[in-house]
Amino acid sequence: MPPGVFVSFEGGDGVGKSTQVALLGHHLTTLGREVVVTREPGGTPLGLELRRAVLHGEDLDPRTEALLYAADRAHHVASLVRPALARGAVVLTDRYLDSSVAYQGTGRGLGADEVEQLSLWAVQGLLPHVTVLLDLDPAIGLARLTGDPDRLEAAGDEFHRRTREAFLARAAADPARWLVLDASRPADVVAAQVRARIAPLLGASPVGAGPVGAAAGSVA
């Protein structure tokens, strides 16, 4: 791993990932850390174009969808994530490759192993130090959303049930990387649990002060 700290936030739609990313980013900035806040898809200008295509464009077959996510991820990591980590920043991302494994691999039925290998190839094996899974009944999370649903949000109850089970199975298989939290609890309680898990990774001295990046989108 590069010298920075890499943290991803995962879970279904409406679980509060964006909220927790913002809370952790603010906390780390007060500690004097450089914090880069980003998301997938959409963490770069190219990513915004791919986000519009994959979430709000014409209907896509599952393989095309998976390849678009992989293309976004490859560019995101090469142009933003790795450079930030190389200079010692803390990178917080709202979704990463585990979302593709859950949504396209399991939800779309492409095969979790196949999609995972595609994603790992795209990022040259880069995995987060910690992945925070905000777990919530999909019906509750979707009910929190406002506005017109995107293509994944509108995929149906069974699809979202499968993705939730996929996230939980991945977390159970790799507890050293994953932190599973009950997203129905108050946001400040969840934030405190996240800070406690991240604290040992930060070391005794700050890497350097810097602004919070501004690539995050709506609460998801």
C-alpha positions in Angstrom: 0.0 0.0 0.0 1.1 3.6 -0.6 1.8 5.7 2.6 -1.7 7.3 2.8 -4.8 5.8 4.3 -7.6 4.4 2.1 -11.2 4.0 3.4 -14.2 3.0 1.4 -17.9 3.1 2.5 -20.3 0.5 1.1 -23.9 -0.5 1.5 -27.3 -0.2 -0.2 -28.9 2.9 -1.4 -30.1 5.3 1.3 -28.0 3.9 4.1 -26.1 7.2 4.8 -22.7 6.6 3.1 -22.3 10.2 2.0 -23.2 11.4 5.5 -20.6 9.2 7.1 -18.0 10.1 4.6 -18.6 13.8 5.3 -18.5 13.4 9.0 -15.3 11.4 9.0 -13.7 13.8 6.5 -14.5 16.8 8.8 -13.1 15.0 11.8 -9.9 14.1 10.1 -9.4 17.6 8.7 -9.6 19.0 12.3 -6.7 16.6 13.1 -4.6 18.2 10.5 -4.8 15.5 7.9 -5.1 16.0 4.2 -8.4 14.4 3.3 -9.7 13.6 -0.2 -13.4 12.8 -0.4 -14.5 11.1 -3.6 -17.1 8.7 -4.9 -17.7 6.0 -7.6 -18.8 6.6 -10.2 -18.3 10.3 -10.5 -15.1 11.1 -8.7 -13.4 12.7 -11.7 -14.7 14.8 -14.7 -14.7 11.6 -16.9 -16.4 9.8 -14.0 -19.2 12.3 -14.0 -19.9 11.5 -17.7 -19.8 7.7 -17.0 -22.1 8.2 -14.0 -24.7 9.9 -16.2 -24.4 7.1 -18.7 -24.5 4.2 -16.4 -27.1 5.5 -13.9 -29.3 7.8 -16.0 -28.7 6.9 -19.6 -30.3 4.3 -21.9 -30.8 0.8 -20.7 -27.6 -1.3 -20.6 -27.0 -5.0 -20.6 -25.3 -6.2 -17.4 -21.8 -6.7 -19.0 -21.8 -3.2 -20.5 -22.8 -1.9 -17.1 -20.0 -3.8 -15.4 -17.4 -2.6 -17.9 -18.4 1.0 -17.6 -18.0 0.8 -13.8 -14.6 -0.8 -14.3 -13.5 1.9 -16.7 -14.5 4.6 -14.3 -12.7 2.8 -11.4 -9.5 2.4 -13.4 -9.4 6.1 -14.3 -10.4 7.1 -10.8 -7.7 5.2 -9.1 -5.0 6.1 -11.6 -5.7 9.8 -11.7 -7.0 10.6 -8.2 -6.7 7.8 -5.6 -3.2 6.6 -6.1 -1.6 10.1 -6.3 -3.4 11.2 -3.1 -2.3 8.1 -1.3 1.3 8.5 -2.6 1.5 12.0 -0.9 0.1 10.6 2.4 -3.5 11.8 2.2 -6.5 10.0 3.7 -8.8 9.0 0.8 -12.5 8.5 1.6 -14.6 7.0 -1.2 -18.3 6.6 -1.3 -18.3 3.1 -3.0 -15.5 1.2 -4.5 -15.0 -2.2 -6.2 -17.1 -4.1 -3.6 -20.2 -2.3 -5.0 -19.5 -3.8 -8.4 -19.1 -7.3 -7.0 -22.4 -6.9 -5.1 -24.4 -5.1 -7.7 -23.2 -6.4 -11.0 -21.6 -9.7 -9.8 -24.5 -10.9 -7.6 -27.4 -8.5 -8.2 -27.1 -8.7 -12.0 -26.0 -12.3 -12.0 -22.7 -11.9 -13.8 -20.8 -13.8 -11.1 -19.0 -12.3 -8.1 -15.6 -13.8 -8.8 -15.6 -12.7 -12.4 -16.6 -9.1 -11.6 -14.1 -9.0 -8.7 -11.2 -10.1 -11.0 -12.2 -7.4 -13.5 -12.2 -4.7 -10.8 -8.9 -5.9 -9.3 -7.3 -5.8 -12.8 -8.7 -2.3 -13.3 -7.1 -1.0 -10.1 -4.0 -3.1 -10.2 -5.0 -4.8 -7.0 -5.5 -1.7 -4.8 -7.8 -2.4 -1.9 -8.8 -0.1 1.0 -7.2 -0.4 4.4 -10.8 -0.4 5.8 -14.2 -0.9 4.2 -17.1 0.3 6.2 -20.4 -1.5 5.5 -23.4 0.4 6.5 -26.0 -2.3 6.8 -29.8 -1.6 6.6 -32.9 -3.3 5.4 -33.1 -2.2 1.7 -36.8 -1.2 2.0 -35.9 1.3 4.7 -32.9 2.7 2.8 -34.9 3.1 -0.5 -37.7 4.8 1.4 -35.2 7.5 2.5 -34.4 8.5 -1.1 -35.9 11.6 -2.7 -36.2 12.3 -6.4 -36.5 10.0 -9.4 -34.7 6.6 -8.8 -31.7 5.8 -11.0 -31.3 2.5 -12.8 -30.0 0.6 -9.9 -32.3 2.1 -7.3 -35.2 1.0 -9.5 -33.9 -2.5 -10.0 -36.5 -4.1 -7.6 -36.8 -5.6 -4.1 -35.2 -9.0 -5.0 -32.2 -7.3 -6.6 -31.6 -5.2 -3.5 -32.0 -8.2 -1.2 -29.3 -10.0 -3.2 -26.9 -7.1 -3.1 -27.3 -6.8 0.7 -26.6 -10.5 1.2 -23.5 -10.1 -1.1 -22.1 -7.3 1.0 -22.6 -9.2 4.2 -21.0 -12.3 2.8 -17.9 -10.4 1.6 -17.6 -8.7 5.0 -17.8 -12.0 6.8 -15.1 -13.5 4.6 -12.6 -10.7 5.3 -13.2 -9.3 8.8 -9.7 -7.7 8.9 -10.7 -5.2 6.2 -14.4 -4.8 6.8 -16.3 -3.0 9.6 -20.0 -3.8 9.6 -22.3 -1.2 11.3 -26.0 -1.0 11.9 -27.1 2.0 9.7 -30.4 2.3 11.5 -28.5 3.8 14.5 -28.1 7.6 14.9 -25.5 9.1 12.6 -23.4 10.4 15.4 -23.2 6.9 17.0 -22.2 5.3 13.7 -19.6 8.1 13.1 -18.0 7.4 16.5 -17.7 3.7 15.7 -16.1 4.6 12.4 -13.6 7.0 14.0 -12.6 4.3 16.5 -11.9 1.8 13.8 -9.8 4.3 11.7 -7.8 5.7 14.6 -5.1 3.1 14.7 -4.3 3.7 11.1 -3.6 7.4 11.5 -0.4 7.2 13.6 0.8 9.7 16.1 1.6 12.6 13.8 -0.4 14.2 10.9 0.8 13.8 7.4 -0.1 17.3 6.5 -3.0 19.7 6.4 -5.2 20.1 3.3 -8.7 20.7 2.1 -11.5 18.2 1.9 -12.0 17.2 -1.7 -15.4 18.1 -3.2 -16.2 15.2 -5.4 -19.0 13.7 -3.3 -22.5 13.7 -4.4 -26.0 13.2 -2.9 -26.6 11.1 0.2 -26.6 7.4 -0.8 
